[in-house]
Amino acid sequence: MASLDAVSIAVLLGAVLVMAGILSSVLALRFGAPLLLVFLFVGILAGESGPGGLHFDDVRVAYLVGSVALALILFDGGLKTRFQSIRAVLGPSVILATVGVLVTALLTAPVAKYALDIGWAEALLVGAVVASTDAAAVFLLIHAQGLRLRPRVGATLEVESGTNDPFAVFLTLMLVELLSLGQTSGTHIAIQFARETSLGVLAGMVGGRLVVLALNRVALPQGLHAPFVTTAALVIFGFAQIFHGSGFLAVYLAGLVVGNRPTRAHNSVVTFLDAATWLAQIVMFVLLGLLVSPQRLLNTALPALAVAFVLMLVARPAAVFLCLAPFRFQWREKIFIAWVGLRGAVAIFLASIPLLLELPNAYIYFDVAFVVVMISLLLQGWTLGAAARRLQVALPRTDRGPRRIELDLPGQLEQQLVGYSVRANSLFLRRGLFPSWSKPTLVIRDEKILSPDEAQPYVKGDYVYLLAPPERAEALDRFFVDTPPLPVPDPHLLGDFMVAGNVTLGALAEIYGVEINPADASRSLADYFDMHLIKAPRIGAELPLGAIMLVARSIGGGRVNVVGLRLPEDEAPAFPPATKRARLRKKANGIWKALAG
């Protein structure tokens, strides 16, 4: 009976810890505190050295939970990444994820060697453990602080964070093998890297396609699609690992494949995986916190602080500037990417590998990684928003996304029902705008179901349901969100028509039918402003393009990065006739495509 009581107590305490972590996240989001710190502190307080007095030293369990959590996090990240958004940044992101990790580890190693008084191989292991960034921490803080990054910067960070973990794991395992066996060779490392990469890519691509095939061909009972995909991700991870491939790379690529193909129950899968990864992160952070000994941390605190500051201020910036040198990034963007390289639970997870294999000085790696993560989240995490605004790489979110309802339609994969509440200042109501690839299907008003024709004119408070491709459902948000008022009153400036500064004159001319010099077709709008303005561009600066007036709406790095379009007067009535409204919808869809590209 005593053993049964012990199990019950363990279940109770585990549930209480997870619940405490979930509830504490509310305060963390409200005050901008890095959420990872909250969960780690919950584990520390519950541990043997804290008020909880819980004895936990099972590194195997922590490593198992960490592996599962990291696999799910990477799969979920791949699932939400669109091929079209990463195509332009694939080169710099992959170089940052490989060469960048290696350079960071090499530059951190000398400080670790002399500060911790360890050998070169051990110092390189310290560098490898803390070299990778944490995608979950970066984007959680960006969302919590109300920031919207420039598309290229955000995509680069997203792909780098998703792909640098496999390389950091490989580098860590190679150095652990070197310390265990006492010798290795460059040929062996190259063969291992080639094998892990090739098998990881093969397992991820094939596994992802098999998951898509099973989802669309097998008649699973309602509600089992999401658990099936989640377990399939873990099967792909385990399969690749067993055959000595990179399971982490495999599971990320599998997520990319599944997320970019039409599948059944796509939205329920994404929702379920969000909850699963959230819970997995909480459990992993709490367990890693339980492994920490505050008394032991005091012995390595000063050397670990030296490693942390060199990593943040020297190693990471040097790696970023070196890796992005061949690419056309502004210096502001490089500085932000360097500063936003937050370290998270992945570093502590990697530091548990030497503990698991009982290497000499294993706790040094763990304690240093823990201190580095704490300093990174405290300094970089809390200054993330200020850095983004100061470096002008992000625009503040002045709106909150509308509540979106997504319903899968049985028997087909190409369309789904997407529902919104119509807001007073939304583009849909004010301009009658929605993209051509969507189609209003029904409207609910005063608890009555109406057809789109019966419901016109639409009014505030209507619930509109549209048919749209699942992969584009999120893009409808911008047509149903409350549009903020313009900073300068101008009834003719259509603030809802905005494009990025890197959109070409040719793309805009094709959409609006204006004539331009053929030699300027490939020139960006930012370049157009630079060429035709006598002084440096300022917000509100105007340039004509045929019948359209281009208005500078946002400046970053001394260049125009958001352009507003002022249309001719006869094209902007509150509710234009059907033919003209269709023409406006066509133009708006073209603008949206230009933005997405």
Buried (B, 14 or more C-beta within 10 A) or exposed (E): EEEEEEEEEEEEEBEEBBEBBBEBBEEBBEEBBBBBBBBBBBBBBBBBBBEBEBEBEEBEEBBEBBBBBBBBBBBBBBBBBBEEBBEBBBBBBBBBBBBBBBBBBBBBBBBBBEBBEBEEBBBBBBBBBBBBBBBBBBBBBBEBBEBBBBBBBBBBBBBBBBBBBBBBBBBBBBBBBBBEEEEBEEEEBEEBBEBBBEBBBBBBBBBBBBBBEBBEEEEBEEEEBBEBBBEBBBBBBBBBBEBEBBBBBBBBBBBBBBBBBBBBBBBBBBEBBEEBBBBBBBBBBBBBBBBBBEEBBEEBEEBBBBBBBBBBEBBBBBBBBBBBEEBEBBEBBBBBBBBBBBBBBBBBBBBBBBBBBEBEBBBBBBBBBBBBBBBBBBBBBBEBBEBBBEBBBBBEEEBEEBEBBBEBEEEEBEBBBBBBBBBEBBBBBBBBBBBBBBEBBBBBBEEEEBEBEEBBEBEEEBBBBBBBBBBBBBBBBBBBBBBEEBEEEEEEBBBBBBBBBBBBBBBBBBBBEBEBEEEBBEBBBBBBBBEEBEEEBEBEBEBEBEEBBBBBBBBBBEBBBBBBBBBEEEBBEEBBEEEBBEEBBEBBBBBBBBBEB
